[in-house]
Amino acid sequence: MSMFVETLIGGLLAGTMYSLVAIGFVLIYKASGVFNYAQGSLLLFAALTFVTLTDQGVPAFGAVALTIALLVATAIAIEKLLLRPLTNRSPMTLFMATLGLSYVVEGAAQGIMGSQVRALNLGIDDLPIFLGDIMISQFDLIAAGVALALVVVLSLLFNRTRIGIQLRGVADDTRAALSLGIDINRIWQIVWTVAGLVGLVAGLLWGARQGVQFSLSLVVLKALPVLIIGGFTSIAGAIVGGLIVGAGESLAETYVGPFLGGGITSWFAYALALVFLFIRPAGLFGERQIERV
Amino acid sequence: MPMREDPLPALEVRNVSLSFKGVKAISDLTFQVERQEICALIGPNGAGKSSLLNILNGVYVPDSGEIVFEGEHFRRMHPLEAARRGIGRGFQNNALFSGMSVLDNVIAGLSRHSRATLVEEAFRLPRARGEERRFRERAHEVLRLFDLERHAATLVGTLPYGVQKKVEIARAIAAEPRLLLLDEPLAGMNAAEKQEIAAVIARLNTELKLTIVLIEHDIGIVLKLAHHVVVLDYGRKLADGPPEAIRDDPDVIAAYLGSEHAEIAA
């Protein structure tokens, strides 16, 4: 029994790391209907910038501030150079644009800052702690706490501020938002900035776990099943989806893996997402698309 | 006709044409809207009425012609510019933020009056906090004006259509527009709801001295509500004048009013 609980808790905590990545997608998808393929590259870019700065001797606080400033500038540049010229184009066009963007960001980041693996030390000891006879990773616990704090901040931003009201307005009906004098371009800049900040948090945690390198941008591939399960339009969905994927992976590896010869974590999430596509294509929390024909 | 304090018309449409892929939607249209009048655009479906509203608030760019709004000339409007200059808009079938509360919808309507910068808002500095409080108070005032106070916390999407329409107009009014464009505000309503919304529109016009351009198919209500009627047919202006004159215009009767005219005259 304690092994089951331990596996479950470990999985749920790891799942919050997936949620963190997925939230970045949800923010942009909600506000502009774009599936931002470049979210992974932005995450890599943010983590790489932070590591490069700290390697140069910049103190952590200053490195975070500089990275944030760079992310804001990047968001504004993306909005002005990419999104604005493509206003009113089809979602597929915008998706292709973000695909291109991901190569540009990745290439530029690695070209300038190097492509070797960098260690990132956040000063969190990865010593396990014991609750009774259940072992929990301290790092996972802190990561989950950070994810939770981030979600609280985001929901305050969306529900308690006027920027949040405007953001939700743009997400709900762009045409009406425009007619009320809501500056959509500015809203996009804000959303991409916030998605970049979420990427920074996710990038630092993932980077501390597996080193900062190119493969960090591939965590987007893990976010995809999370989004399919939770729904593309809901932050709550991204969290629940992440927890389901994390817990499912971890339990499957422990209890099903031995019968299949292991390696189950590399495909389990996708198989689970496939099942959800059959049963609930909009995801658990997604908005069902109703189209009049 | 309403009293005019300023000789300048609120809005002039001058020789405006619009086409979609070669098909003319509006041809060389010219008319003007006086301050504080209710101007109704009528005409069959496809006459170019909605397209015209879309030009006026910048969604469409006309092929030629110009818009003069409060004395300023525009080759085209940009939606943001139109909103900031005080052109408010209601949409056909509503365009509300259905996942948000009635109050938040109305607060969103106040966006054009926001002066606090992003940084001030993000860190909730005094100006942003003060503005937020004023916006909230103002939104409640607007809700009271429309008798919507009891729905303030309700999600808009769960309200009946007639109430939603009132919320949409309230949201537009919160912005304190100088010109309000309404696209079929009475469509899809029962007789009682129509009377209520028509009364709201009339009050906005008399009490807030608001200039209103609206599209409406219910001729009976149009003739009672509007001070000025412009009749469109296939993108051209067929008639333009006070409702009494429109009602008796033989061209309009032939093209549009048809048999309904007999009912109105009766």
Interface residues (C-beta under 8 A of the other chain):
Chain A: T161 R162 I163 I165 Q166 R168 G169 D172 D173 R175 A176 A177 L178 S179 L180 G181 I182 D183 I184 R186 I190
Chain B: N57 V59 P79 L80 A82 A83 R84 G88 R89 F91 A95 L96 F97 S98 G99 M100 D104 N105 I107 A108 G109 S111 R112 S114 L118 E121 A122 R124 A128 E131 E132 F135 R171 A172 A175
